[in-house]
Amino acid sequence: MFDDQESFTTPDGRTIGGVMMEMKNITLRFGGVVAIKDISFDIREGEIRAIIGPNGAGKSSMLNVISGFYNPQEGEVWFHGEKRAPMKPYEVAQQGIARTFQNIALFEGMSVLDNIMTGRLGFMKSGLLSQALWWGKAEREEVKNREAVEKIIDFLEIQNIRKTPVGRLPYGLKKRVELGRALAAEPKLLLLDEPMAGMNVEEKEDMSRFILDVNDEYSTTIALIEHDMGVVMDLSDRVVVMDYGKKIGDGTPDEVRNNQAVIDAYLGVAHD
Amino acid sequence: MPDQLLFAMEVTLNGLMAGVMYALVALGFVLIFKASGVFNYAQGVMALFAALTLVGLQDGQVPFSHLINAIFGTELHHFGWHLPAIVAIIGTIAVMVLFAWVVEKLVLKHLINQEPIILFMATIGLAYFLEGFGDMMWGSDIKKLDVGLPQGINGWIDETTLNALGYGFFIDNLDLVATVIAALLVAGLVLFSQYTKQGRALRAVADDHQAALSVGISLRFIWVLVWSIAGFVALVAGIMWGTKSGVQFSLSLIALKALPVLMLGGFTSIPGAIVGGLIIGVGEKLFEFLVGPMVGGATENWFAYVLALVFLVFRPQGLFGEKIIERV
């Protein structure tokens, strides 16, 4: 479609760069079950890339491969032009890939502020001793990181709940806090696993706006999984469609919408 | 004031102090339980091992001397030095950190994602291993531990109360020191977990493993850190109990006294460990004083466990513990 390294401009005026992450022939098995079968696709710098597909298509497994929670049996993951060795999730996170979870994985007992602060852990470089004694560098770092977190809190419009323990928040706000924690890491690539699942229309609109703003203001590359087709088509630049662990479509929302295999998958045509 | 009441006050005060000692042991349990959901059966033995190591280092004992002498036919026993307490303490801390690292490397690493009961069984094994290892390393004789903590009756309190109330309170200096140290320890731990990067990471791991991984926290580093801190707390408890009653095998049994403390305070609460310890301490002393004579004494042996049992029936999560509600 496009040259790998060439950048281009979208109809709405954003610039999309070269390939940032490339999945090459990924196959993931759980025992005898093949969750992902020989899938390849890429994510370009600055774009919003969606992965869609019916239930059980392997979308979340794919996200887990990217974020290092699963290691595929076959295939290669390339990030910034380098082949990635099998990694632990925390190592992937340290490379600048942040994520949210389908079922929300927040630190329920901690406040909103503390939750988002954990996203900044990678920016705190002072040693254990300096931290324990709260000496010199540790204090300056804390102040600096706190400022960054306050900016995110403003951005996500959650100033009024910053001291509330997350366990007490309603679902929609939890999703927002989780996004905040991922943003706090200033990721190069942000992975969102069903960011709008279980939300009402108003919450979905808010979340869509935040996702677009994140992409626009921080030029963060975003890969997301979503069920709501309307939302996906509005948000994303390119869409990968999966069904039964296989890729059945890849392209702009319009291309995907008119793809016969995709229509079949969603309408439930019998498989041979 | 009547003598009986004054005596009861003295008993209560002594109970509070004894409670602090219990709380010190319970703290180690809470730390590990909070961070990894593991009930560390080896905590008591860790206190024993820390105390043994401290005495060994201080007196310049040759580690594994029995083994070495038996194999090589040598007669090594002492290096012939006597280290200052502070140097020996730092050395012991280093040993406990090393121990934490080895435990992570050899045991915990291989049990990631296992049921808590499996990890619990592993800590039982660890407890027996460490007990035998400590025995082999430092010998099984009863040792005297002296790091320069004051002991014996506090003259000032005795005199002041004697002048003011006409009855001198007997308060042990060691108990006073233990109280101050426990307060410092708890304050330190709370500040550490609230305001430092590692503390925040620690709380994050305690809350949700998956989420912690996704923000770039290495579980294994945190586990080494937690076990190191628990080792340090074990050392503090070991020093206090060792100074009080000598370093001997029975030191590892103080862990049993920590169990009712935890059931009262809740397994997940640091303040709970303190309050639970105080309640048990005061409770058993007062019970012995008030009811003991009627039932033939020695109630201190069982009072704490009965109290814990009552709590299990009426408030299983303890005073400060999290109430766990499983959704169906």
Interface residues (C-beta under 8 A of the other chain):
Chain A: S67 F69 K88 P89 Y90 E91 A93 Q94 A98 R99 F101 A105 L106 F107 E108 G109 M110 D114 M117 T118 G119 L121 G122 M124 S126 L128 Q131 A132 W134 A138 E141 E142 R181 A182 A185
Chain B: L191 F192 Y195 T196 K197 Q198 G199 R200 A201 R203 A204 A206 D207 D208 Q210 A211 A212 L213 S214 V215 G216 I217 S218 L219 L225 E322
